[in-house]
Amino acid sequence: MGVFTSGSGRRSRSLQSILGGIAVVGASALVLSGCAPAEEAPAGPAEDLTLKVGTILPQSGSLAFLGPPEEAGVALAVQEVNEAGLGISVEAVFRDSGDTTTDTATVSVTDLLSQDVTAIVGAASSGVSFTVIDQITGAGVLQISPANTSPDFTDYDDDGLYWRTAPSDLLQGEVLGNLLAEDGAATLGLMVLNDAYGTGLAASISATFEAAGGEVVAEELFNEGDTSFDAQVSALTAAAPDAIAIVSFDQAKVVVPALVGAGYPGSQLYFVDGNLADYSTVFEPGLLEGAKGTLPGLDIASLGSFQDRLLEVDPALTDFSYAAESYDSVILVALAALAAGSTDGADIAAKMQEVSGGSGGGEKCTDFASCAQIILDGGVADYDGASGPITFDENGDPTEATIGIFQFGADNKYTRIN
């Protein structure tokens, strides 16, 4: 497990201090008769807020396996905000992101903007988010991703409207690169999706592995939509590395059996968040036994009733990847709206760092209801969520995050080992 605290890396946000719908004392701060102090205005919105949130999460495409847990996380957060009845209600509109081989995300965003959403959760894929980020933020709508990990978002020109609850792949790459070295690999092969996510994560893995004394002996790229990987598999197996890291989405379903079929041991394969999945119904038993992988997030077993609450929303869930980050995305947006007294995208963005504990010196709280009550009582809330402390910096990046290490058993299911 790796715990990461990032630097402060600043970028221009051009945010203003916006009062929005916050209740404000009238024209004079003093009552004229006797100059007695006026009563303080109540904290929070003057009237209950209605927040409309859209999602662009993968219902189809190469990351479709992440869609159910992410959408369940959103749905659970919406349910809990609404049940709290503390000054704000949330309506969610679920749409598909697809992947970068289609324009599904653009169509979905256009639809959501026409419905006047003021925040959009998604996409899961960094590559997909790059195709719509300008469309979303250009409309003055806040975008928050539960799973974008490309380092390129940190300094992106987004007018302060883009946020993410998943850490940059600079961290995941460091953890996986060190894991490879600690496991005794001296040489490494990489099978890499040729997009912002794949190449960024692969670069971080390589840099860390080489700094630990290892050598990258082969790196093979492929594109989204490719169906044949024969040339890449041949090049990787010819290099005979001690380990192969597969940086992909569900292309791993084709790549893994091709590598094993070419004689490469399944136990020497390493996975990342984009392809760490339950393969028990996909591969023959034992194919992945001993293989390892990394995934951002806390151990869901340590989160008390959170997994049970997710299963009440979607009893069919078997994978919980990025469910916590999706849940926290909605909770943070709702708290920021409550703190701003507004459902305007820029107003919400102006409070996101504060409610995450990245500024404002707030009071710690771990659920929507207790955080909302702090805000309504005139205080500042510092939300620590299901995915971790979060603590946004001025770039919209979480500055505290955990990367779990997992291992596959003979049933081709993965369990956390650190």
C-alpha positions in Angstrom: 0.0 0.0 0.0 1.3 3.4 -0.9 0.2 6.6 0.8 0.9 9.8 -1.1 0.9 13.4 -0.3 1.5 15.6 -3.3 3.2 19.0 -3.7 1.1 22.1 -4.0 1.5 22.6 -7.7 -0.5 25.7 -8.6 -2.3 26.7 -11.7 -4.5 29.7 -12.6 -8.1 29.1 -11.7 -9.5 32.6 -12.0 -12.0 31.9 -9.3 -13.7 34.8 -7.5 -15.3 34.8 -4.1 -18.9 34.4 -5.0 -21.7 34.9 -2.5 -24.3 33.4 -4.8 -27.4 32.4 -2.8 -25.8 32.7 0.7 -28.1 34.7 3.0 -26.6 38.2 3.5 -27.4 40.9 5.9 -29.2 43.9 4.2 -28.0 47.4 3.4 -26.9 48.2 6.9 -25.0 46.1 9.4 -26.6 48.0 12.3 -30.2 48.5 13.3 -30.8 52.2 13.2 -32.8 52.3 16.4 -30.2 52.3 19.1 -27.5 51.1 16.7 -27.9 47.5 18.1 -26.1 44.8 16.2 -28.3 43.0 13.7 -28.8 39.3 14.1 -26.4 37.2 12.0 -27.9 35.8 8.9 -28.4 32.0 9.0 -25.7 29.9 7.5 -26.3 27.9 4.3 -28.8 28.6 1.5 -31.8 30.9 2.1 -33.9 28.2 0.7 -33.4 24.5 -0.2 -31.3 23.9 -3.2 -31.9 21.4 -6.0 -28.8 20.2 -7.7 -28.9 18.4 -11.0 -25.9 16.1 -11.7 -25.2 14.2 -14.9 -22.9 11.3 -15.3 -20.8 10.1 -18.2 -19.6 6.7 -16.9 -18.9 3.6 -19.0 -22.0 1.6 -19.8 -20.3 0.4 -23.0 -16.8 0.2 -24.4 -13.5 -1.0 -23.1 -14.1 0.2 -19.5 -17.7 -1.1 -19.2 -16.8 -3.3 -16.3 -16.2 -0.1 -14.2 -19.6 1.3 -15.0 -21.8 -0.7 -12.5 -19.7 0.1 -9.4 -19.2 3.8 -10.4 -22.9 4.3 -11.1 -23.8 2.5 -7.8 -21.5 4.9 -6.0 -23.2 7.9 -7.5 -26.7 6.5 -6.8 -25.9 5.7 -3.2 -24.6 9.2 -2.6 -27.7 10.8 -4.2 -29.9 8.6 -2.0 -28.0 9.6 1.2 -28.0 13.3 0.4 -31.7 13.3 -0.3 -32.5 11.2 2.7 -30.6 13.6 4.9 -33.0 16.5 4.1 -30.5 19.1 5.0 -31.0 22.0 2.6 -30.2 20.3 -0.7 -31.6 17.6 -2.9 -29.9 16.0 -5.8 -31.2 14.6 -9.1 -28.9 12.4 -11.2 -29.2 11.8 -14.9 -27.1 8.7 -16.0 -25.6 8.7 -19.5 -22.9 6.5 -21.2 -19.4 7.6 -21.9 -18.4 4.8 -24.3 -14.7 4.8 -25.1 -12.5 6.8 -27.5 -13.5 4.7 -30.5 -17.0 6.4 -30.5 -18.4 9.9 -30.0 -20.8 8.6 -27.3 -19.4 10.9 -24.6 -19.8 14.0 -26.8 -23.4 13.0 -27.5 -24.1 12.3 -23.8 -22.5 15.6 -22.7 -24.6 17.6 -25.2 -27.7 15.9 -23.9 -26.8 16.6 -20.3 -26.0 20.3 -21.0 -29.4 20.6 -22.7 -30.9 19.4 -19.4 -29.2 22.2 -17.4 -27.0 20.0 -15.2 -24.5 22.0 -13.3 -22.0 19.2 -12.5 -21.0 16.1 -14.5 -19.4 13.0 -12.9 -17.0 11.3 -15.3 -15.6 10.1 -17.5 -13.7 7.1 -16.2 -11.2 7.1 -19.1 -8.7 9.9 -19.2 -8.8 9.7 -23.0 -12.6 10.2 -23.0 -12.4 13.1 -20.6 -10.0 14.9 -22.8 -12.5 14.7 -25.6 -15.2 16.5 -23.6 -13.5 18.6 -20.9 -13.6 21.7 -23.0 -17.2 21.2 -23.9 -18.2 20.8 -20.2 -16.0 23.5 -18.6 -16.7 25.9 -21.5 -20.4 25.7 -20.6 -19.5 26.7 -17.0 -20.3 23.2 -15.7 -18.2 21.5 -13.1 -16.6 18.2 -14.1 -15.4 15.7 -11.5 -14.0 12.3 -12.4 -13.8 9.4 -10.1 -11.2 7.6 -12.2 -9.1 9.9 -14.4 -5.5 9.4 -13.6 -3.5 11.0 -16.4 -1.0 13.5 -15.0 -1.9 15.8 -17.9 -5.0 17.0 -16.1 -3.1 18.7 -13.3 -2.2 21.7 -15.3 -5.0 21.7 -17.8 -6.7 25.0 -18.6 -10.1 24.3 -17.2 -11.1 27.6 -15.5 -11.0 25.8 -12.2 -14.0 23.6 -13.1 -12.2 20.2 -13.4 -11.7 18.0 -10.3 -10.9 14.3 -9.7 -11.1 12.0 -6.7 -8.6 9.6 -8.2 -4.9 10.3 -7.8 -2.5 11.0 -10.7 -0.8 7.9 -12.2 2.5 9.4 -11.0 1.6 7.6 -7.8 0.3 4.3 -9.2 3.3 4.0 -11.5 5.6 4.6 -8.6 3.9 1.9 -6.5 3.8 -0.7 -9.3 7.4 0.1 -10.4 8.7 -0.5 -6.9 6.5 -3.7 -6.5 8.1 -5.1 -9.7 11.6 -4.4 -8.3 10.7 -5.8 -4.8 9.4 -9.0 -6.4 12.8 -9.6 -7.9 12.3 -8.6 -11.6 15.4 -7.3 -13.2 13.9 -6.8 -16.7 10.4 -5.6 -17.7 8.2 -5.7 -20.7 5.3 -3.3 -21.2 2.1 -3.7 -23.2 0.6 -0.2 -23.4 -2.6 1.4 -24.6 -1.5 4.3 -26.8 -3.5 7.1 -25.1 -3.0 9.7 -22.3 -3.8 7.1 -19.6 -1.6 4.3 -21.0 1.5 6.2 -22.0 1.4 8.4 -18.9 1.2 5.4 -16.5 3.7 3.4 -18.4 6.2 6.3 -18.2 5.8 6.4 -14.5 6.2 2.6 -14.1 9.3 2.7 -16.3 11.0 5.6 -14.5 10.5 4.0 -11.1 11.6 0.6 -12.1 14.7 1.9 -13.8 15.5 4.1 -10.7 15.4 0.9 -8.7 18.0 -0.7 -10.9 15.7 -2.5 -13.4 15.8 -2.4 -17.2 12.8 -2.0 -19.6 13.7 -4.4 -22.4 10.5 -4.0 -24.5 7.6 -1.6 -24.7 4.8 -2.4 -27.2 2.0 0.1 -28.0 -1.5 -0.6 -29.3 -4.5 1.6 -30.1 -8.0 1.6 -28.7 -10.1 -0.5 -31.1 -7.3 -2.9 -32.0 -8.4 -6.5 -32.0 -5.1 -8.3 -32.9 -2.0 -8.1 -30.7 0.1 -10.8 -32.4 3.0 -8.5 -33.3 3.2 -7.0 -29.8 3.0 -10.4 -28.1 5.7 -11.8 -30.3 8.0 -8.8 -29.6 7.4 -9.1 -25.8 8.0 -12.8 -25.6 11.1 -12.6 -27.7 12.6 -10.1 -25.2 11.9 -12.7 -22.4 11.5 -10.1 -19.6 11.2 -11.2 -16.0 7.8 -9.5 -15.8 5.3 -7.9 -18.1 3.0 -5.1 -17.1 -0.2 -4.7 -19.1 -1.4 -1.1 -19.1 -4.8 -1.4 -20.8 -8.5 -1.6 -20.3 -10.4 -4.7 -21.2 -8.0 -5.5 -24.0 -6.4 -7.6 -21.3 -9.1 -10.2 -22.0 -7.3 -10.8 -25.4 -3.7 -9.9 -24.5 -3.4 -12.2 -21.5 -4.4 -15.5 -23.2 -2.3 -14.5 -26.1 0.8 -14.1 -23.9 0.2 -17.3 -22.0 -0.5 -19.2 -25.2 2.9 -18.0 -26.5 4.5 -19.5 -23.4 4.7 -16.6 -21.0 3.8 -17.5 -17.4 0.6 -15.9 -16.2 2.1 -15.6 -12.7 4.6 -13.0 -14.0 2.0 -10.6 -15.4 1.2 -7.3 -13.6 -2.1 -5.4 -13.9 -3.2 -1.8 -13.4 -6.5 -0.1 -12.4 -7.7 -0.2 -16.0 -7.7 -4.0 -16.2 -7.7 -5.3 -12.6 -10.9 -7.2 -12.8 -12.7 -10.5 -11.9 -11.6 -12.9 -14.7 -13.2 -16.0 -13.0 -15.7 -16.4 -15.9 -13.3 -15.3 -18.6 -10.1 -17.4 -18.3 -9.6 -21.1 -17.4 -8.8 -21.7 -13.7 -5.3 -21.1 -12.7 -4.3 -18.9 -15.7 -3.6 -15.9 -13.5 -2.7 -17.5 -10.2 0.1 -15.4 -8.6 -0.3 -12.4 -11.0 -0.5 -9.0 -9.2 -1.9 -5.6 -9.8 -2.5 -2.2 -8.4 -5.7 -0.1 -7.8 -6.2 3.2 -6.1 -8.5 3.3 -3.1 -8.9 2.1 0.5 -9.6 -1.5 1.2 -13.4 -1.7 0.8 -13.5 -4.3 3.6 -12.3 -1.6 6.0 -15.2 0.8 5.1 -17.7 -0.7 7.4 -21.2 -0.8 5.9 -20.2 0.9 2.6 -20.0 -2.3 0.6 -23.4 -3.5 2.0 -25.0 -0.1 1.1 -23.6 -0.4 -2.4 -25.1 -3.9 -2.7 -28.5 -2.6 -1.7 -28.3 -0.2 -4.6 -27.1 -2.9 -7.0 -27.2 -6.5 -5.7 -25.4 -7.7 -8.9 -22.1 -6.0 -8.1 -19.1 -8.2 -8.0 -16.5 -5.5 -8.6 -16.2 -2.3 -6.5 -13.5 -0.5 -8.3 -13.9 3.3 -8.1 -17.3 3.0 -6.4 -15.9 5.0 -3.4 -14.4 7.7 -5.6 -17.7 8.0 -7.5 -19.6 8.3 -4.2 -17.3 10.9 -2.8 -17.5 12.9 -6.0 -21.2 13.5 -5.5 -20.9 14.1 -1.8 -18.3 16.7 -2.3 -20.2 18.5 -5.0 -23.4 18.5 -2.8 -21.4 19.9 0.2 -19.7 22.5 -2.0 -23.1 23.6 -3.3 -24.5 23.8 0.2 -21.5 25.8 1.4 -21.8 28.2 -1.6 -25.6 28.4 -1.2 -25.7 27.9 -5.0 -26.0 25.3 -7.7 -24.0 27.3 -10.2 -21.0 25.4 -11.5 -18.4 28.2 -10.7 -19.9 28.8 -7.3 -19.6 25.1 -6.5 -16.1 25.0 -7.8 -15.1 27.9 -5.5 -16.0 25.7 -2.5 -14.6 22.3 -3.6 -11.2 22.7 -2.1 -12.6 24.0 1.2 -15.1 21.2 1.8 -12.4 18.6 1.0 -10.1 20.0 3.7 -7.6 21.5 1.2 -8.3 25.0 2.6 -10.3 26.7 5.3 -9.2 24.7 8.3 -12.5 22.9 8.6 -13.9 20.5 11.1 -13.4 16.8 10.2 -16.6 14.8 9.2 -17.0 11.5 7.4 -20.6 11.5 6.0 -22.9 13.9 4.2 -25.3 14.5 7.1 -22.7 15.5 9.7 -20.7 17.7 7.2 -23.9 19.4 6.0 -24.9 20.1 9.6 -21.5 21.8 10.2 -22.1 24.0 7.2 -25.7 24.9 8.3 -24.5 25.7 11.7 -22.1 28.3 10.2 -18.9 26.2 10.3 -16.5 24.9 7.7 -16.7 21.2 6.9 -13.7 19.0 6.0 -15.0 15.8 4.4 -12.9 12.6 4.7 -14.6 10.2 2.4 -15.0 6.5 1.5 -12.0 6.8 -0.9 -9.8 8.6 1.7 -9.1 12.1 3.0 -9.0 13.5 -0.6 -7.8 17.0 0.4 -7.9 18.8 -3.0 -5.1 21.1 -4.0 -5.6 24.2 -6.2 -5.2 21.9 -9.3 -8.3 19.9 -8.4 -6.1 16.9 -7.5 -6.4 14.9 -4.3 -3.2 15.3 -2.3 -3.7 12.2 -0.2 -4.4 8.8 -1.7 -3.8 5.1 -1.2 -2.8 2.5 -3.8 -3.7 -1.1 -3.0 -1.7 -4.1 -4.1 -3.7 -7.2 -5.2 -2.9 -10.8 -6.2 -4.9 -13.3 -8.3 -5.8 -16.7 -7.0 -6.4 -19.9 -8.8 -10.0 -18.8 -9.4 -8.7 -15.8 -11.4 -10.2 -13.4 -8.8 -8.1 -10.8 -7.1 -7.7 -10.1 -3.4 -5.9 -7.3 -1.6 -2.5 -8.3 -0.1 -1.3 -4.8 1.0 
